[in-house]
């Protein structure tokens, strides 16, 4: 799945150090929100795919080149926008 940076700062700033102006923070929040929404969509698609495939028998999974042991990981990888060229 796609990864994203946190929207809010996770580190404390030393006293006296200036932070970015609010306008820069607001502009950078837009792309972060888009990335977050895309990540949610990827996980939703992976969940739907997993639920569909998990109902298949082991023989049907094997015909598709899948294994029940790695099904969740394979579904996540198939829906990961970040790994597609």
C-alpha positions in Angstrom: 0.0 0.0 0.0 1.1 3.5 -0.4 2.8 5.1 2.6 2.3 8.6 3.8 3.9 11.1 6.2 1.9 12.1 9.3 -0.1 15.3 8.8 0.8 16.6 12.2 4.4 17.0 13.5 5.6 14.1 15.6 8.8 15.7 17.0 9.1 18.7 19.4 11.0 21.7 18.1 13.7 23.3 20.1 12.8 26.6 21.8 13.2 29.6 19.4 13.2 27.5 16.2 10.8 28.8 13.6 8.1 26.6 12.1 6.7 26.7 8.5 4.0 29.3 7.9 0.5 28.1 8.1 -0.1 28.5 4.4 2.7 26.1 3.5 1.3 23.6 6.0 -2.2 23.9 4.5 -0.8 23.4 0.9 1.1 20.3 2.0 -1.9 18.9 3.8 -3.9 18.5 0.5 -1.5 15.9 -1.1 -1.3 14.1 2.2 -5.0 13.8 2.4 -5.2 12.5 -1.1 -2.5 9.9 -0.3 -4.4 8.9 2.8 -7.6 8.5 0.8 -5.8 6.4 -1.9 -4.4 4.2 0.8 -7.8 3.7 2.3 -9.2 2.8 -1.2 -6.3 0.3 -1.7 -7.0 -1.5 1.6 -10.8 -1.5 0.8 -10.1 -3.1 -2.6 -7.7 -5.6 -1.0 -10.3 -6.5 1.6 -13.0 -7.1 -1.0 -10.5 -9.2 -3.1 -9.5 -11.3 -0.1 -13.1 -11.9 1.0 -13.9 -13.1 -2.5 -10.8 -15.3 -2.9 -11.0 -16.8 0.6 -14.3 -18.5 -0.3 -12.6 -20.5 -2.9 -11.3 -24.0 -2.3 -7.6 -24.7 -1.9 -7.7 -26.4 -5.4 -9.3 -23.3 -7.0 -6.7 -21.1 -5.3 -3.9 -23.3 -6.6 -5.3 -23.1 -10.2 -4.9 -19.3 -9.8 -1.4 -19.6 -8.5 -2.4 -18.6 -5.0 -2.0 -20.2 -1.6 -4.3 -19.8 1.4 -1.2 -19.1 3.6 -0.2 -16.0 1.6 -3.7 -14.9 0.4 -3.9 -11.8 2.5 -0.4 -10.6 1.5 -1.1 -11.4 -2.2 -4.4 -9.4 -2.1 -2.7 -6.4 -0.5 0.2 -6.5 -3.1 -2.3 -6.7 -6.0 -4.1 -3.6 -4.8 -1.0 -1.6 -3.9 -0.8 1.6 -6.1 2.7 2.3 -4.8 4.2 -0.9 -6.3 2.8 -0.5 -9.8 5.1 1.2 -12.4 
